[in-house]
Amino acid sequence: MPLYQIHRMKDTPRQHFRWAPHTSGETVVKLRDYEPGTTVEAPTAYAAWVALRGSATPLDIGDILESEGELRILKYIGFEEARWFVPDAAAHREAGDRSAAPVAGEVGTAV
């Protein structure tokens, strides 16, 4: 049975998330908007939601369940796919992209 890590959305970003228009498809989320939570063991994300519904810490709109690298964000319509925001510079470094080569005239480069 999968173990889900709960990421709780902080209050200020949650208010923006609640009033933002619904978008379908993958949601890009920022790690800084979340606090680490506990874990819950359940067969599916919906089963985790049901298990926590009557507890002292139920899942709320904007909270994320993470299992095996897959993120699912709770929206009014249910759970949808999500992914962590990765800044462009970090994404280029991770991908080994060399297109961001130094420009002539910058410090540390030959002219």
C-alpha positions in Angstrom: 0.0 0.0 0.0 1.5 3.4 -1.0 2.7 5.8 1.7 1.7 9.4 1.0 3.8 12.3 2.2 1.5 15.3 3.0 2.6 18.8 2.0 0.3 21.4 3.7 -0.1 24.7 1.9 0.7 27.8 4.0 -2.3 30.1 4.8 -1.4 33.1 2.5 -0.8 31.1 -0.7 -3.9 29.0 0.1 -6.1 32.2 0.0 -4.7 33.0 -3.4 -5.2 29.4 -4.6 -8.8 29.3 -3.4 -9.8 32.4 -5.4 -7.7 31.7 -8.5 -9.7 30.4 -11.5 -9.5 26.7 -12.0 -7.0 25.4 -14.5 -7.0 21.9 -15.8 -3.9 19.9 -16.4 -0.7 19.8 -14.4 -0.3 22.5 -11.7 3.1 23.9 -11.0 3.7 24.5 -7.3 6.5 26.2 -5.3 8.1 24.3 -2.4 8.2 27.6 -0.4 4.4 27.7 -0.3 4.3 24.4 1.6 5.1 23.0 5.0 6.0 19.4 5.5 3.2 17.3 7.1 2.8 13.8 8.3 2.4 10.7 6.2 -0.7 8.5 5.6 -0.9 5.0 4.2 -3.7 4.4 1.7 -4.3 2.6 -1.6 -5.2 5.8 -3.5 -5.1 9.6 -2.9 -8.9 9.6 -2.5 -8.7 6.9 0.1 -6.1 9.0 2.0 -8.5 12.0 1.7 -11.4 9.9 3.2 -9.1 8.5 6.0 -8.1 12.1 7.0 -11.6 13.7 6.5 -12.8 13.0 10.0 -9.4 13.6 11.7 -8.0 16.7 13.5 -6.0 17.4 10.4 -8.1 16.8 7.3 -6.7 17.6 3.8 -7.6 21.1 2.6 -7.8 22.7 -0.8 -4.2 23.2 -2.1 -2.6 20.4 0.0 -0.4 17.9 -1.9 0.0 14.2 -1.5 3.3 12.8 -2.7 4.0 9.2 -3.4 6.9 7.7 -5.3 7.8 11.1 -6.8 4.3 11.7 -8.0 2.5 14.8 -6.8 -1.3 15.1 -6.5 -2.8 18.5 -5.5 -6.3 18.7 -3.9 -8.6 21.0 -5.8 -12.4 21.6 -5.6 -12.9 19.0 -8.3 -10.6 16.4 -6.8 -7.0 15.5 -7.1 -5.0 16.6 -10.1 -1.3 16.2 -11.2 1.2 18.7 -9.9 4.9 19.2 -10.2 7.5 21.3 -8.3 8.5 24.6 -9.8 12.2 24.5 -11.0 13.8 27.8 -11.9 15.2 28.0 -15.4 18.8 28.3 -14.4 18.6 25.2 -12.2 16.7 23.3 -14.9 19.5 24.1 -17.4 22.2 22.9 -15.0 20.3 19.7 -14.3 19.8 19.0 -18.0 23.4 19.8 -18.7 22.3 22.5 -21.1 25.3 24.4 -22.4 23.2 27.0 -24.4 23.7 29.4 -21.5 27.3 29.9 -22.3 29.0 33.2 -21.1 28.7 36.2 -23.4 31.8 37.9 -24.6 32.6 40.9 -22.4 31.3 39.3 -19.2 33.6 39.0 -16.3 35.7 35.9 -16.5 35.5 35.6 -20.3 37.9 36.4 -23.0 36.9 39.1 -25.5 
